[in-house]
């Protein structure tokens, strides 16, 4: 190795802790098929190489084949001083280490030339369609490898919605952040045909943290390197929240894995580690009093709704739901769409109509609402369970969200509510009262109306102690 090469190589190597270096050395030795004592290995370090076939053999099960080919192109793209660029079909140790260093420890500037070659072997400028294919491959690989390594923390491909439409929806949402130098954001078919140069894609990687996080997951879990060492960032730690309350209950969540990852990233950091199923219309029945009984005083939660047209949407409530005729919550609340588009809509500052829950009152609207105003909510579920609306002409005042449902007035097909983060102390064993216990007036009104007390006898224990993290 020449001095320039040696210095660059040592600089990249020095970014890794000693145990990380040894992990990377071990992986390279495995891929290059070398054996022998550490001294012999180091003496031959300049001669050992990795072939595409060796990389494919190592990642055949954990990673989809297109992603392995992209990783190989990225490694091959690294030019070494004093060597003809890109002529060798094999990866040298220096290229391997610099690839790891730039993608796992580097900034957007250091990552970009490798990412450009992972998107297309020829390098830039790149068409939007090529970037879309790369992004979909990347998300597919994250879902695949986390499932393969049993790192989905209680979620599975069986207890969540099919991920294929979620992959496309998340890729589309991330691509919507591609900005041309004049600030315009091409969309739809125009985006697919637009040429983007390296500076635009570098800006995109810088502003869309998911790209770097997903690449890190693919490398760590796909190549099985640095995966067991303490991670310096929480990005990967809370990429997928622990799932509680769904195991063994035969329920398939309305969420898919890409949507869980994306929506979780928008929650306050202290709430990203755990989701617990509080209510599912498929488990607990289609009853507004049942809904209230399961979600009141249970801490911040996510509500997700499926309408009869198959649209999926919902909202994040930053505070425990309380039954009262006033708006509640704060500016951390947001609305979101999962299908046909994946997007999060946050607080505008226009008003404080974050969240609303009322039941059994004659003077104020009864139901669950988020954003907008009475009679014109961004998201509304009527206390006459099964009916709702999402009104936005052209946008919801509180969250700047469009109409989330297929039709402005929709019929509910299914609904789930997930508590996020740790449950408040008030939601412990003593807190499992029905709203009908808390509000005798509501009970009396229901009985006067001739409606049965549906929550009687249907109380369920909180599944706080249930260990859903062990995947079969």
Order of alpha helices (4+ residues) and beta strands (2+ residues): alpha-alpha-alpha-beta-alpha-alpha-beta-alpha-alpha-beta-alpha-alpha-alpha-beta-alpha-alpha-alpha-beta-alpha-beta-alpha-alpha-beta-beta-beta-beta-beta-beta-beta-beta-beta-beta-alpha-alpha
